[in-house]
Amino acid sequence: KTSPVFFGGASQDFVCNANIGQDVFTSPPFKDHDVTLTGFDADHWLILSKPAEICQKMESWIKTSVAKATTS
């Protein structure tokens, strides 16, 4: 069964490198999932660095990917 997945990577995060997350979510275990990869120009504390931008992206993702998955 597939599920929607949202990954928000921070380009300035040196602890949890965004490239590693992107590699994980584009790997074979996630091939059947609806994965959304989103990049943010932010540091490790992403939600504190870009709260409005993250909320906007997440709201849009919920309205499209999550809503689509729940009505299918």
C-alpha positions as a LaTeX table, in Angstrom:
\begin{tabular}{lrrr}
\hline
Residue & $x$ (\AA) & $y$ (\AA) & $z$ (\AA) \\
\hline
Lys1 & 0.00 & 0.00 & 0.00 \\
Thr2 & 1.23 & 3.48 & $-0.79$ \\
Ser3 & 1.16 & 6.51 & 1.41 \\
Pro4 & 2.01 & 10.19 & 1.02 \\
Val5 & 5.39 & 11.20 & 2.42 \\
Phe6 & 6.68 & 14.75 & 2.90 \\
Phe7 & 10.40 & 15.36 & 3.28 \\
Gly8 & 11.62 & 18.87 & 3.93 \\
Gly9 & 15.37 & 19.17 & 3.69 \\
Ala10 & 17.33 & 22.14 & 4.96 \\
Ser11 & 20.20 & 23.21 & 2.72 \\
Gln12 & 22.23 & 24.60 & 5.64 \\
Asp13 & 21.71 & 21.61 & 7.94 \\
Phe14 & 25.09 & 20.04 & 8.58 \\
Val15 & 23.68 & 17.56 & 11.14 \\
Cys16 & 20.96 & 15.95 & 9.00 \\
Asn17 & 22.20 & 16.56 & 5.48 \\
Ala18 & 19.32 & 17.12 & 3.05 \\
Asn19 & 21.02 & 15.03 & 0.35 \\
Ile20 & 20.94 & 11.96 & 2.59 \\
Gly21 & 17.21 & 12.38 & 3.18 \\
Gln22 & 16.59 & 12.80 & $-0.53$ \\
Asp23 & 18.61 & 9.65 & $-1.24$ \\
Val24 & 16.56 & 7.72 & 1.30 \\
Phe25 & 13.18 & 8.85 & 0.01 \\
Thr26 & 14.07 & 8.18 & $-3.63$ \\
Ser27 & 15.36 & 4.68 & $-2.84$ \\
Pro28 & 13.52 & 1.43 & $-3.73$ \\
Pro29 & 11.63 & 1.04 & $-0.41$ \\
Phe30 & 9.75 & 4.26 & $-1.21$ \\
Lys31 & 9.16 & 3.63 & $-4.93$ \\
Asp32 & 5.45 & 2.92 & $-4.44$ \\
His33 & 4.84 & 5.93 & $-2.21$ \\
Asp34 & 3.80 & 9.44 & $-3.17$ \\
Val35 & 6.95 & 11.21 & $-1.98$ \\
Thr36 & 7.21 & 14.99 & $-1.98$ \\
Leu37 & 10.75 & 16.33 & $-1.65$ \\
Thr38 & 10.95 & 19.97 & $-0.63$ \\
Gly39 & 14.05 & 22.01 & 0.00 \\
Phe40 & 14.34 & 24.95 & 2.35 \\
Asp41 & 17.15 & 27.49 & 2.65 \\
Ala42 & 17.41 & 26.94 & 6.39 \\
Asp43 & 19.54 & 25.44 & 9.13 \\
His44 & 19.03 & 22.39 & 11.37 \\
Trp45 & 16.22 & 24.07 & 13.31 \\
Leu46 & 14.03 & 24.19 & 10.24 \\
Ile47 & 10.68 & 24.82 & 11.93 \\
Leu48 & 12.18 & 27.72 & 13.89 \\
Ser49 & 14.00 & 29.15 & 10.87 \\
Lys50 & 11.16 & 29.15 & 8.34 \\
Pro51 & 7.83 & 28.59 & 10.14 \\
Ala52 & 5.60 & 30.45 & 7.66 \\
Glu53 & 7.21 & 28.85 & 4.61 \\
Ile54 & 7.00 & 25.37 & 6.12 \\
Cys55 & 3.36 & 25.83 & 7.10 \\
Gln56 & 2.49 & 27.00 & 3.59 \\
Lys57 & 4.25 & 24.04 & 1.96 \\
Met58 & 2.74 & 21.54 & 4.40 \\
Glu59 & $-0.77$ & 22.95 & 3.99 \\
Ser60 & $-0.46$ & 22.71 & 0.22 \\
Trp61 & 0.87 & 19.14 & 0.50 \\
Ile62 & $-1.98$ & 18.11 & 2.83 \\
Lys63 & $-4.57$ & 19.59 & 0.47 \\
Thr64 & $-3.13$ & 17.76 & $-2.52$ \\
Ser65 & $-1.27$ & 14.57 & $-1.59$ \\
Val66 & $-2.92$ & 13.66 & 1.70 \\
Ala67 & $-6.44$ & 14.57 & 0.61 \\
Lys68 & $-5.95$ & 12.58 & $-2.61$ \\
Ala69 & $-4.72$ & 9.55 & $-0.65$ \\
Thr70 & $-7.68$ & 9.59 & 1.74 \\
Thr71 & $-10.28$ & 9.78 & $-1.04$ \\
Ser72 & $-8.75$ & 7.03 & $-3.17$ \\
\hline
\end{tabular}
